[in-house]
């Protein structure tokens, strides 16, 4: 099945022309991660700078499970995102929105024994991306997860409920099934909100079932 989707123009250049090669499953006892352990404060994207970042502070949390519903403990969860003005702290981002010296937009954490993760961050802004005339990406946070093996790695995006840009975004609309698209949208979670400090959103992730923004 082709991963080329003409409304999302870069897939015409990047999508493979051959079918994927299945990899043998190699179950591991622990998650795979980089060349250093996850730091104690890497889950909080609002810290580690000289001051507070600009924007609406939020909590993003959820549970990582396998396709059978079994929680996946000790799983690496990585996020990256634009700042509240819709700009990434990356040299390739030329959007003329302000950079925030107190927000780098990247974080990591490990799921706990119950497969739960939690980030503190700033709600990202929408940004233009030149895919088509007057093209804007809905606000979103990128996720990367390692399960029990490299073959279980998932890269996806989390969206926020009620965004008017959903139907204008060919990346989200690349997922053909409406129910599958809805699994990419976080749920507002009042129970996890911290009064007078941060709103909260819940985004549960199922390795093997969470949409990867491609036709199913």
C-alpha positions in Angstrom: 0.0 0.0 0.0 1.4 3.3 -1.0 2.3 5.9 1.6 2.2 8.7 -1.0 -0.6 11.2 -0.3 -0.7 14.1 -2.9 -2.4 16.6 -0.5 0.7 16.2 1.8 3.2 17.2 -0.8 6.4 16.0 0.9 5.2 12.4 0.8 5.7 12.5 -2.9 9.5 12.9 -2.3 9.9 10.9 0.9 7.5 8.0 0.7 9.0 4.6 -0.1 8.2 3.1 -3.5 8.5 -0.5 -2.2 6.5 -2.4 0.4 8.0 -2.3 3.9 10.1 -5.3 5.0 8.8 -6.9 8.2 11.3 -7.2 11.0 11.4 -10.2 13.4 10.1 -9.5 16.9 12.8 -9.4 19.5 11.3 -9.0 22.9 13.5 -7.0 25.4 13.3 -6.8 29.2 13.8 -3.0 29.2 13.1 -0.1 26.9 15.8 1.1 24.5 17.0 4.6 24.9 20.0 6.8 24.1 23.5 7.3 25.4 22.4 8.7 28.8 19.7 8.0 31.4 16.6 10.2 31.5 17.1 13.1 33.8 14.9 13.8 36.8 13.4 17.0 35.3 13.3 16.2 31.6 9.6 15.6 31.8 9.1 19.3 32.7 9.7 21.4 29.6 9.0 24.6 31.5 12.2 24.2 33.6 15.9 24.3 32.9 16.1 27.9 31.8 16.6 31.3 33.5 12.9 32.1 33.6 9.4 30.9 32.9 8.4 30.3 29.3 5.6 32.3 27.7 2.2 30.7 27.1 -0.4 28.5 28.7 1.1 25.9 31.0 -0.4 22.5 30.6 0.0 18.9 31.8 0.0 16.1 29.3 -0.4 12.6 30.7 -1.6 9.1 29.8 -0.9 5.4 29.8 1.1 3.4 27.3 -0.2 -0.1 26.7 0.2 -2.9 24.1 -2.6 -3.9 21.8 -4.0 -6.3 24.5 -4.3 -3.5 27.0 -1.3 -4.5 29.1 0.5 -1.5 30.5 4.1 -1.1 29.3 6.4 0.0 32.2 9.9 1.5 31.7 9.1 2.7 28.2 10.9 5.8 26.9 8.5 8.6 25.8 10.0 11.6 24.0 8.2 14.8 22.9 9.1 17.8 20.9 6.9 20.8 19.9 6.7 24.4 18.9 6.5 27.2 21.4 3.3 29.2 22.2 3.9 31.4 19.2 4.1 28.4 16.9 7.9 28.3 16.4 10.4 25.5 16.9 13.8 26.2 18.6 15.5 24.9 15.5 17.7 26.5 12.9 15.5 25.2 10.0 12.4 27.0 11.3 12.1 30.3 9.5 8.6 31.2 10.7 8.8 34.9 11.7 7.3 34.3 15.1 9.3 35.0 18.2 11.6 32.5 19.8 11.3 32.0 23.5 14.7 31.9 25.3 13.1 30.0 28.2 11.6 27.2 26.1 13.5 24.6 24.0 10.5 22.4 23.3 11.9 18.9 24.0 11.4 16.5 26.8 11.7 12.8 27.8 10.4 10.5 30.5 10.0 6.8 31.3 6.7 5.3 32.0 6.2 4.1 35.6 5.4 0.5 36.8 1.8 1.0 35.6 2.7 2.3 32.1 1.9 5.9 33.0 3.7 9.0 31.8 3.4 12.7 32.5 4.8 16.0 31.0 4.5 19.6 32.0 4.8 21.9 29.1 3.3 25.0 27.2 0.4 24.7 24.8 2.0 25.0 21.3 0.7 27.5 18.7 -0.3 26.8 15.2 2.2 27.6 12.4 2.4 28.0 8.6 4.1 25.2 6.7 3.8 26.1 3.0 2.3 22.8 1.9 -0.5 24.6 0.0 -2.0 28.1 -0.1 -2.4 29.6 3.4 -1.4 26.2 5.0 -1.4 26.1 8.8 -0.7 23.1 11.1 -3.1 22.6 14.0 -1.5 22.9 17.4 0.2 19.5 18.2 2.9 17.8 20.1 5.1 15.1 18.5 5.6 11.8 20.4 8.2 9.1 19.9 8.1 5.9 21.9 10.1 2.7 22.2 8.3 -0.4 23.3 10.0 -3.6 24.0 12.0 -3.6 20.7 13.0 -1.3 17.9 10.3 -2.8 15.8 7.7 -1.4 18.3 8.8 2.2 17.9 6.0 4.6 17.3 6.2 8.2 16.1 2.9 10.1 16.1 1.3 13.5 17.0 -1.1 14.6 19.7 -3.7 17.2 18.8 -5.9 19.4 21.0 -9.7 19.1 21.0 -11.9 21.5 19.0 -9.1 22.9 16.7 -10.7 24.6 13.6 -7.7 23.6 11.5 -8.3 19.8 11.7 -10.2 19.6 8.4 -7.7 21.8 6.6 -4.7 19.7 7.7 -3.7 17.0 5.1 -1.4 15.3 7.6 -4.3 14.5 10.0 -6.7 13.9 7.2 -4.2 11.3 5.8 -5.7 8.9 8.4 -8.9 7.8 6.5 -10.9 6.5 9.4 -12.7 9.1 11.6 -12.5 6.9 14.7 -8.8 6.5 14.2 -8.3 10.2 13.7 -10.1 10.8 17.0 -7.5 8.7 18.8 -4.9 11.3 17.9 -6.9 14.1 19.7 -6.2 14.4 23.5 -9.1 14.7 26.0 -9.3 17.6 28.3 -8.9 16.1 31.8 -10.2 18.3 34.6 -9.3 15.7 37.3 -5.6 16.1 36.4 -5.7 19.9 36.3 -3.7 21.6 39.1 -5.8 24.5 40.3 -4.5 28.0 39.5 -1.4 26.5 37.9 -2.1 24.2 34.8 -4.8 22.7 32.7 -4.5 19.0 31.8 -5.0 16.7 28.8 -5.0 12.9 28.6 -3.5 11.1 25.7 -3.4 7.3 26.0 -1.1 5.5 23.6 -1.5 1.9 22.4 1.6 0.5 20.7 0.3 -1.4 17.7 -3.1 0.5 17.5 -2.4 4.3 17.8 -2.6 5.8 14.3 0.7 6.6 12.7 -0.9 9.2 10.3 -0.9 6.8 7.3 -3.6 4.9 5.5 -4.8 1.8 7.4 
